[in-house]
Amino acid sequence: AVGFLVDKGCQAIVLACNTATSAAISYLREKYKLPIIGIEPAVKPAVEHIHESGKRVMVVSTPVTAKGEKLKKLVDKYDNKHIVDVVALPKLVRFAQDYSELVLGCTHFNYFKDSFSKLFPDDLEMVDGNTGVSNNLKNTVVKKGIFKEEDKGKKGTVEYYYSDRKMESEAEMKHIKKLHERLERMRQI
């Protein structure tokens, strides 16, 4: 997929998947010379947000991300009080009442914020890495000269692909629009 995007002329790539980032980002950064930005569970802001509540931080993710060395290093870097638990999603509900922060360790979990909000107490904060990735992308394209000051205000184009097939049909674009609308609704939660 990254090779396909490079061939299409992309100048920076975001791996918008925690599992893909865990599994492949080191390899991809070695193989390709353009900026490749990964997403990772937002452990740092969740740990920083915990005060003297006595509660913990739960990172929910796929089993691959939960078992990966990348997430372990991330948790070790920011969790000096040992308040972070990494839980593969099947164990989620069992731990719900002990946590005040829920880190969404899979980009797909953003689609289910409404469901999570029904499972957990009202005071639970849901945190994802989207803001950090967006800021990283912005800083990277400015620093690397991909985006220049004279480009400010210009609109780019967006193309959607499913594997290597461009999505263009009315039905496919309607589906994409529904996904965007759902994410916008979930952003309010």
C-alpha positions in Angstrom: 0.0 0.0 0.0 2.8 2.5 0.8 4.6 1.6 -2.4 1.3 2.3 -4.3 1.0 5.7 -2.6 4.7 6.6 -3.3 4.1 5.7 -7.0 1.0 8.0 -6.9 3.4 10.9 -5.9 2.6 11.2 -2.2 5.2 13.3 -0.4 4.2 12.3 3.1 2.2 9.3 4.4 0.3 8.7 7.6 -0.2 5.2 8.8 -3.6 5.8 10.3 -3.7 2.5 12.1 -2.0 1.6 15.4 -1.5 -2.0 14.4 0.1 -1.1 11.1 2.3 1.4 12.8 3.4 -1.2 15.4 4.0 -3.8 12.9 5.6 -1.9 10.0 6.7 1.7 10.6 10.4 1.0 11.2 10.6 -1.1 8.1 8.8 1.5 6.0 10.9 4.4 7.2 14.0 2.5 6.2 12.6 1.5 2.8 11.2 4.9 1.8 12.8 8.3 2.0 9.7 10.4 2.5 8.1 11.3 5.8 6.1 8.4 7.2 4.0 9.3 10.3 2.5 6.7 12.4 -0.3 6.8 15.0 0.1 5.5 18.4 -2.2 5.3 21.4 -2.3 8.6 23.2 -0.7 7.4 26.4 1.2 10.6 27.1 -1.8 12.9 27.3 -3.8 10.4 29.2 -1.1 9.9 31.8 -0.6 13.7 32.0 -4.4 14.2 32.6 -4.6 11.8 35.6 -4.4 13.8 38.8 -4.7 12.4 42.3 -7.9 10.6 41.4 -6.4 7.3 42.4 -7.7 5.8 39.1 -5.8 4.3 36.2 -5.4 4.6 32.5 -6.6 1.8 30.2 -5.3 1.5 26.7 -7.6 -0.6 24.5 -6.2 -1.9 21.3 -6.0 -4.9 19.0 -4.2 -7.9 20.3 -1.3 -7.2 17.9 -0.8 -3.7 19.2 -1.3 -4.8 22.8 1.5 -7.4 22.5 3.8 -5.2 20.5 7.2 -3.9 21.5 6.3 -0.4 20.2 3.4 0.1 22.7 5.4 -1.4 25.5 8.2 1.2 24.9 5.6 4.0 24.7 4.0 3.0 28.0 7.4 2.6 29.7 8.4 6.1 28.5 5.4 8.0 30.0 4.1 5.7 32.8 6.6 6.2 35.6 3.8 5.6 38.2 2.7 2.3 36.7 -0.9 3.4 36.2 -1.3 2.2 32.6 -2.9 -1.1 31.7 -3.0 -2.3 28.1 -6.0 -4.4 27.3 -7.0 -6.2 24.1 -10.6 -5.2 23.4 -12.3 -8.5 24.4 -11.4 -7.7 28.1 -12.7 -4.2 28.0 -16.0 -4.2 30.0 -14.5 -6.2 32.9 -12.2 -3.2 33.8 -14.5 -0.3 33.0 -15.2 1.0 36.5 -11.6 1.4 37.6 -10.5 3.9 35.0 -10.9 7.6 34.3 -9.1 7.7 31.0 -9.7 5.4 28.0 -7.1 5.6 25.3 -8.5 4.5 21.9 -5.6 2.4 20.6 -7.2 1.6 17.3 -8.3 4.3 14.8 -11.5 2.3 14.1 -12.5 2.7 17.8 -13.3 6.4 17.1 -16.4 5.1 15.2 -17.7 3.6 18.5 -17.2 6.5 21.0 -21.0 6.5 21.5 -21.0 2.9 22.4 -18.0 3.3 24.7 -19.7 6.2 26.4 -22.7 3.9 27.2 -20.3 1.2 28.7 -18.3 3.5 30.9 -19.1 6.0 33.7 -20.0 9.5 32.7 -16.7 11.0 33.9 -14.5 8.8 31.7 -12.4 10.7 29.2 -11.7 9.2 25.8 -8.4 10.0 24.3 -7.1 9.2 20.8 -3.9 10.1 18.9 -5.6 12.0 16.1 -4.6 15.5 17.2 -1.0 14.5 17.8 -0.8 12.8 14.3 -2.4 15.8 12.6 0.0 18.2 14.3 3.0 15.9 13.5 1.9 15.8 9.8 1.5 19.6 9.7 4.9 20.2 11.3 6.6 17.6 9.1 5.3 19.0 5.8 6.3 22.5 6.8 9.7 21.4 8.0 10.4 19.3 4.9 9.3 22.1 2.6 6.4 20.0 1.2 4.0 22.8 2.2 5.1 26.3 1.6 3.8 29.6 3.0 2.5 30.5 -0.5 0.4 27.4 -0.5 -1.6 28.7 2.5 -5.3 29.0 1.7 -5.1 26.7 -1.4 -7.2 23.6 -1.3 -5.8 20.2 -2.3 -7.6 17.3 -3.7 -8.6 14.1 -2.0 -8.7 10.7 -3.6 -9.9 7.5 -2.0 -8.5 4.0 -2.8 -9.5 0.6 -1.7 -6.2 -1.3 -2.1 -5.1 -0.1 -5.5 -8.5 0.6 -7.0 -9.7 4.2 -7.0 -13.1 4.6 -5.3 -15.3 6.8 -7.6 -18.7 5.3 -7.9 -21.7 7.2 -6.4 -22.3 4.3 -3.9 -18.7 4.3 -2.8 -18.6 8.0 -2.3 -21.9 7.9 -0.4 -20.3 5.3 1.9 -17.3 7.5 2.5 -19.5 10.5 3.2 -21.4 8.5 5.8 -18.2 7.5 7.5 -17.1 11.2 7.6 -20.5 12.2 9.1 -20.3 9.5 11.7 -16.8 10.6 12.7 -18.0 14.2 13.0 -20.8 13.1 15.3 -18.3 11.0 17.4 -16.0 14.0 17.6 -18.6 15.7 19.8 -18.6 12.9 22.3 
